[in-house]
Amino acid sequence: MKLIYAIVNNDDSHAVSSNLTKAGYSATKLASTGGFLMAGNTTFLICAEGDKVDEIVEIIKKCSRRRKQYVPASNMAGVEMQAASYPMEVSVGGATVFVTDIERFEKL
């Protein structure tokens, strides 16, 4: 058994959830916040057999797209104050996925 942690931008959360459900996978959704932009994310916890991991990751990849967004430079750590009034373009979205082994899994 494997545990998949998928951290997904909130804009993509519904599509990921819907497509996982259509494919027959259940997931636990947790609200989370990114550390860099302090933006909202959803963290999915998905337990599956090892041979299903690639299919699940492909669903997440298909539903999680990267996009450009402008944010005030003052929102970003390490930016000097004189540049703080200028918006900066950053890449957001996509997904960060971790896969770990599960020693024991029970659905009670």
TORKOL-4160 file (C-alpha; in steps of 0.2 Angstrom, whole numbers, padded with zeros to 4 digits, m for minus):
108
<pt num="1" X="0000" Y="0000" Z="0000"/>
<pt num="2" X="0005" Y="0018" Z="m0004"/>
<pt num="3" X="0000" Y="0035" Z="0003"/>
<pt num="4" X="0000" Y="0049" Z="m0009"/>
<pt num="5" X="0001" Y="0067" Z="m0003"/>
<pt num="6" X="m0004" Y="0079" Z="m0016"/>
<pt num="7" X="m0003" Y="0097" Z="m0013"/>
<pt num="8" X="m0014" Y="0106" Z="m0026"/>
<pt num="9" X="m0019" Y="0124" Z="m0029"/>
<pt num="10" X="m0036" Y="0128" Z="m0023"/>
<pt num="11" X="m0041" Y="0133" Z="m0041"/>
<pt num="12" X="m0038" Y="0115" Z="m0046"/>
<pt num="13" X="m0044" Y="0106" Z="m0031"/>
<pt num="14" X="m0062" Y="0103" Z="m0038"/>
<pt num="15" X="m0056" Y="0096" Z="m0054"/>
<pt num="16" X="m0044" Y="0084" Z="m0045"/>
<pt num="17" X="m0057" Y="0079" Z="m0033"/>
<pt num="18" X="m0070" Y="0075" Z="m0046"/>
<pt num="19" X="m0058" Y="0066" Z="m0058"/>
<pt num="20" X="m0052" Y="0055" Z="m0043"/>
<pt num="21" X="m0069" Y="0051" Z="m0038"/>
<pt num="22" X="m0074" Y="0047" Z="m0056"/>
<pt num="23" X="m0059" Y="0035" Z="m0057"/>
<pt num="24" X="m0065" Y="0026" Z="m0041"/>
<pt num="25" X="m0052" Y="0033" Z="m0029"/>
<pt num="26" X="m0057" Y="0041" Z="m0013"/>
<pt num="27" X="m0046" Y="0055" Z="m0004"/>
<pt num="28" X="m0046" Y="0065" Z="0011"/>
<pt num="29" X="m0045" Y="0083" Z="0008"/>
<pt num="30" X="m0036" Y="0095" Z="0020"/>
<pt num="31" X="m0035" Y="0114" Z="0019"/>
<pt num="32" X="m0017" Y="0120" Z="0018"/>
<pt num="33" X="m0007" Y="0136" Z="0015"/>
<pt num="34" X="0008" Y="0138" Z="0005"/>
<pt num="35" X="0023" Y="0146" Z="0014"/>
<pt num="36" X="0030" Y="0157" Z="m0001"/>
<pt num="37" X="0014" Y="0166" Z="m0006"/>
<pt num="38" X="0003" Y="0161" Z="0009"/>
<pt num="39" X="m0010" Y="0156" Z="m0004"/>
<pt num="40" X="m0023" Y="0143" Z="m0001"/>
<pt num="41" X="m0020" Y="0125" Z="m0006"/>
<pt num="42" X="m0029" Y="0108" Z="m0004"/>
<pt num="43" X="m0019" Y="0093" Z="0002"/>
<pt num="44" X="m0026" Y="0077" Z="m0004"/>
<pt num="45" X="m0022" Y="0061" Z="0006"/>
<pt num="46" X="m0025" Y="0045" Z="m0005"/>
<pt num="47" X="m0021" Y="0027" Z="0000"/>
<pt num="48" X="m0019" Y="0015" Z="m0015"/>
<pt num="49" X="m0011" Y="m0001" Z="m0020"/>
<pt num="50" X="0006" Y="0002" Z="m0027"/>
<pt num="51" X="0001" Y="m0002" Z="m0045"/>
<pt num="52" X="m0012" Y="0012" Z="m0045"/>
<pt num="53" X="0000" Y="0026" Z="m0040"/>
<pt num="54" X="0005" Y="0031" Z="m0058"/>
<pt num="55" X="m0013" Y="0032" Z="m0063"/>
<pt num="56" X="m0018" Y="0043" Z="m0048"/>
<pt num="57" X="m0003" Y="0054" Z="m0051"/>
<pt num="58" X="m0008" Y="0056" Z="m0069"/>
<pt num="59" X="m0025" Y="0061" Z="m0064"/>
<pt num="60" X="m0018" Y="0074" Z="m0053"/>
<pt num="61" X="m0006" Y="0080" Z="m0066"/>
<pt num="62" X="m0020" Y="0082" Z="m0079"/>
<pt num="63" X="m0030" Y="0092" Z="m0067"/>
<pt num="64" X="m0017" Y="0104" Z="m0060"/>
<pt num="65" X="m0010" Y="0117" Z="m0071"/>
<pt num="66" X="0003" Y="0130" Z="m0068"/>
<pt num="67" X="m0001" Y="0148" Z="m0072"/>
<pt num="68" X="0006" Y="0165" Z="m0070"/>
<pt num="69" X="0000" Y="0177" Z="m0057"/>
<pt num="70" X="0006" Y="0195" Z="m0052"/>
<pt num="71" X="0008" Y="0198" Z="m0033"/>
<pt num="72" X="0014" Y="0214" Z="m0024"/>
<pt num="73" X="0033" Y="0212" Z="m0021"/>
<pt num="74" X="0030" Y="0216" Z="m0003"/>
<pt num="75" X="0021" Y="0200" Z="m0001"/>
<pt num="76" X="0037" Y="0191" Z="m0005"/>
<pt num="77" X="0051" Y="0188" Z="0008"/>
<pt num="78" X="0068" Y="0195" Z="0004"/>
<pt num="79" X="0062" Y="0208" Z="m0008"/>
<pt num="80" X="0069" Y="0225" Z="m0004"/>
<pt num="81" X="0057" Y="0239" Z="0001"/>
<pt num="82" X="0061" Y="0250" Z="m0014"/>
<pt num="83" X="0054" Y="0236" Z="m0026"/>
<pt num="84" X="0039" Y="0233" Z="m0015"/>
<pt num="85" X="0027" Y="0244" Z="m0025"/>
<pt num="86" X="0030" Y="0234" Z="m0041"/>
<pt num="87" X="0020" Y="0218" Z="m0044"/>
<pt num="88" X="0031" Y="0203" Z="m0048"/>
<pt num="89" X="0026" Y="0188" Z="m0059"/>
<pt num="90" X="0026" Y="0172" Z="m0051"/>
<pt num="91" X="0022" Y="0154" Z="m0056"/>
<pt num="92" X="0008" Y="0146" Z="m0046"/>
<pt num="93" X="m0002" Y="0130" Z="m0047"/>
<pt num="94" X="0003" Y="0113" Z="m0052"/>
<pt num="95" X="0005" Y="0100" Z="m0039"/>
<pt num="96" X="0018" Y="0094" Z="m0027"/>
<pt num="97" X="0016" Y="0075" Z="m0024"/>
<pt num="98" X="0024" Y="0063" Z="m0011"/>
<pt num="99" X="0022" Y="0045" Z="m0011"/>
<pt num="100" X="0026" Y="0035" Z="0004"/>
<pt num="101" X="0025" Y="0016" Z="0010"/>
<pt num="102" X="0011" Y="0012" Z="0022"/>
<pt num="103" X="0014" Y="m0001" Z="0035"/>
<pt num="104" X="m0004" Y="m0003" Z="0040"/>
<pt num="105" X="m0021" Y="0004" Z="0033"/>
<pt num="106" X="m0038" Y="0001" Z="0041"/>
<pt num="107" X="m0054" Y="0009" Z="0036"/>
<pt num="108" X="m0065" Y="0008" Z="0051"/>
